[in-house]
Amino acid sequence: MQTIIPSTSAAFKALLRADFSTQWRNRRAVMLTLIVPLTILISWKGLVSKLGGAYVLSSCIAIGLTAIGLMGYSNAIARDRDKGVFQRLRVAPVAAWSIMVSRLTVQLAMIVAVTLIVFIGGFYFDKITITPQGYALGLAVAFIGGAVYLALGQAIVGLIKNPETVNVTCRLVYFVFIMVGMFGQLGMLGEQIGKAVQWSPYGTVQHILSSGLRPETWDIQATYALLMTFGYAIVFAFMGIRWFKWSSK
């Protein structure tokens, strides 16, 4: 009997369908990822007049992007690796790159979902209006910001094999990024920490999101933040790819 090897495109489509189906089965976790930034958005309604709508929206999107990369993507990769999913896929007639690209495509869809949910919630609950150019540029920079946290999640999975340790590490990093990032930017942790937070992954992502939502305010500082964001994404991605193992054994 002749063995029929599926084409690369057919194999990739099959992987994509399987990954989206898995994401749908884990819809409780997906809903939590969407609800957290929306809840913060609603609770921050009183800050819109003080900090500006763009700042509130960008902070909520940044929180959602952090959750996608650290709480969703990294834990899913660590769990599937421990179960031997990647080992089985590696012996299947599919390219190694297509396995990871399929996973990342699902996460990109999550980035779009989180960003749109925040935009819609900001409009209906907080009465925040942004120009069409602001919405478009905000969505574009959300992809860039999301890439930082996906790369960071990949780096953590590359450096740590045990899925439980990955989970604990991601939760710790998530807590530090969110708590120190938010309070540091508001100047509640001192001037030095505030400056450090400004150029941290959280700070640069939040900065480009805020500036992207108001294109007329984009300045040289926003450009520097964008370059730093690209730098973080490249460094984290290199670490994650360089040390990633397909098996946890």
ABEGO torsion letter per residue (X at the ends): XBBBBBBAAAAAAAAAAAAAAAAAAAAAAAAAAAAAAAAAAAAAAAAAAAAEAAAAAAAAAAAAAAAAAAAAAAAAAAAAAAAGAAAAAAABBBBAAAAAAAAAAAAAAAAAAAAAAAAAAAAAAAGBBBBAAAAAAAAAAAAAAAAAAAAAAAAAAAABABAAAAAAAAAAAAAAAAAAAAAAAAGAAEAAAAAAAAABAAAAAAAAAAAAABAAABBAAAAAAAAAAAAAAAAAAAAAAAABBABAX
